[in-house]
Amino acid sequence: MTYIYIALGGAIGALVRYFLTLSIAFPTGTLVVNVLGSFLMGIAFVWFSSKLSGQWALFFMTGILGGFTTLSAFSLDVVRLFEIEKYIYAGGYILASIIFSLLAIFVGIFLMKAIIT
């Protein structure tokens, strides 16, 4: 049953990512997805560690958010930017993706801890 929760969540996350990235210009869509996913992961980490666990944590964190966020799409975006010789933009995209995703997960954790305490 665990595998079904993860697979279903992954399918949902991948579909949401697909539709969101279609609606936002390249490569900003992947950046938004990864930063938003990191923020939601921070919230989920605190929520599931304090309130719920088990199947729901796997469904949401491993499934939905795992299917939603994507390192491979980020990597491909960087390659595509290099191919069109947008080197400075690619460097900024790499830095923005890493910095904003890390900040987002910390903000999510901080906000959720503040809400539940």
C-alpha positions as CSV (number, residue, x, y, z in Angstrom):
1,M,0.0,0.0,0.0
2,T,2.9,2.4,0.7
3,Y,4.0,2.2,-3.0
4,I,0.5,3.2,-4.1
5,Y,0.5,6.3,-1.9
6,I,3.9,7.3,-3.2
7,A,3.0,6.6,-6.9
8,L,-0.3,8.4,-6.7
9,G,1.3,11.4,-5.0
10,G,4.1,11.4,-7.6
11,A,1.6,11.4,-10.4
12,I,-0.2,14.3,-8.9
13,G,3.0,16.3,-8.3
14,A,4.3,15.7,-11.8
15,L,1.0,16.8,-13.4
16,V,0.9,20.0,-11.3
17,R,4.6,20.7,-12.2
18,Y,3.8,20.2,-15.9
19,F,0.8,22.5,-16.0
20,L,2.6,25.2,-13.9
21,T,5.8,25.2,-16.0
22,L,3.6,25.5,-19.1
23,S,2.1,28.6,-17.8
24,I,5.4,30.3,-16.9
25,A,8.2,31.3,-19.3
26,F,11.3,29.2,-19.7
27,P,13.3,28.7,-17.4
28,T,11.4,30.6,-14.7
29,G,8.8,27.8,-14.4
30,T,11.2,25.3,-13.1
31,L,12.7,27.9,-10.7
32,V,9.2,28.7,-9.4
33,V,8.4,25.0,-9.0
34,N,11.6,24.2,-7.1
35,V,11.4,27.2,-4.8
36,L,7.7,26.6,-4.1
37,G,8.3,22.9,-3.6
38,S,11.1,23.7,-1.2
39,F,8.9,26.0,0.8
40,L,6.1,23.4,0.9
41,M,8.6,20.7,1.9
42,G,9.7,22.9,4.9
43,I,6.0,23.2,6.0
44,A,5.4,19.5,5.4
45,F,8.5,18.5,7.3
46,V,7.4,20.3,10.5
47,W,3.7,19.4,10.1
48,F,4.3,15.7,9.6
49,S,7.0,15.4,12.2
50,S,4.7,17.0,14.8
51,K,1.2,16.0,13.8
52,L,1.0,13.2,11.3
53,S,3.3,10.5,9.9
54,G,3.4,7.3,8.0
55,Q,1.4,7.0,4.8
56,W,0.3,10.7,4.6
57,A,3.9,11.9,4.9
58,L,5.0,9.5,2.2
59,F,2.1,10.5,0.0
60,F,2.7,14.3,0.3
61,M,6.5,14.6,0.8
62,T,7.9,11.7,-1.2
63,G,5.0,11.5,-3.7
64,I,3.5,14.9,-4.4
65,L,6.5,17.1,-3.6
66,G,9.0,14.6,-5.0
67,G,7.1,14.5,-8.3
68,F,6.6,18.3,-8.2
69,T,10.1,19.4,-7.7
70,T,12.8,18.4,-10.1
71,L,16.6,18.5,-10.3
72,S,16.7,16.9,-13.7
73,A,14.5,19.7,-15.3
74,F,16.7,22.3,-13.6
75,S,19.8,20.6,-15.0
76,L,18.3,20.5,-18.5
77,D,17.3,24.2,-18.3
78,V,20.9,25.0,-17.5
79,V,22.2,23.0,-20.5
80,R,19.6,24.7,-22.7
81,L,20.8,28.1,-21.5
82,F,24.4,27.2,-22.3
83,E,23.4,25.9,-25.7
84,I,21.9,29.3,-26.6
85,E,25.0,31.0,-25.1
86,K,23.2,32.7,-22.2
87,Y,26.1,32.0,-19.8
88,I,25.5,34.8,-17.4
89,Y,21.8,34.0,-17.3
90,A,22.6,30.4,-16.7
91,G,24.9,31.3,-13.8
92,G,22.2,33.5,-12.3
93,Y,19.7,30.8,-12.7
94,I,21.9,28.3,-10.9
95,L,22.5,30.6,-8.0
96,A,18.9,31.7,-7.8
97,S,17.7,28.1,-7.8
98,I,20.0,27.0,-5.0
99,I,19.8,30.1,-2.9
100,F,16.0,30.6,-3.2
101,S,15.2,27.0,-2.7
102,L,17.3,26.8,0.4
103,L,15.8,30.0,1.8
104,A,12.3,28.8,0.9
105,I,12.7,25.5,2.9
106,F,14.0,27.5,5.9
107,V,11.2,30.0,5.7
108,G,8.6,27.1,5.5
109,I,10.1,25.4,8.5
110,F,10.3,28.7,10.5
111,L,6.7,29.7,9.6
112,M,5.2,26.3,10.4
113,K,7.1,26.1,13.7
114,A,5.8,29.5,14.6
115,I,2.2,28.5,13.7
116,I,2.1,25.3,15.7
117,T,3.9,26.6,18.8
